[in-house]
């Protein structure tokens, strides 16, 4: 942070709250594409700081290495006749509703609506992921026990196997204006959205595809 020497009367000094507001609005613009509700809190500036009032609009920027979320740093620059730059800390939090456990949950049993509810959390802290739709959880089973209030992540849910190794499946290949269906044999187990190796029964060629439904695998031509 720069501390220029005292300069003129107070009215000739740049307003410190204005600098903070410039930084706040800048971060909000940078983070507006993030999901959830964004809260930006600029850190305080030293009251002893005396900056000449800028004759040009102030410009905010992220210094090299800064990021738009979490605890970050923002620079505010004056490019007027007496240029100066000041840096301030900014806390950026992104809040959203995520699925959490309403009670201690054991592994193995299917989850129902009474086991979960939506709760407002700081998404920045959920580095392991989260789910925002109860429909993504209901009917699924847990890989391990969870405590009261625990965030339910994709990683802790068992994905039901829609295809089993050795099972005959339908291979679907889509090209513009055409859909080709072939018979195949699964070479491994897989659930919805998972990649799987399948042998084309007609050509005996092994291909990779994505399980889209029970016994259905979509492949690339």
Helices and strands as residue ranges (DSSP letters): G 10-12, H 16-31, E 37-42, E 59-61, E 70-78, E 84-101, G 113-115, E 116-122, G 123-125, G 134-136, E 141-142, G 154-156, E 157-158, E 161-163, E 168-175, E 178-186, E 190-191, E 195-200, E 206-213, E 216-219
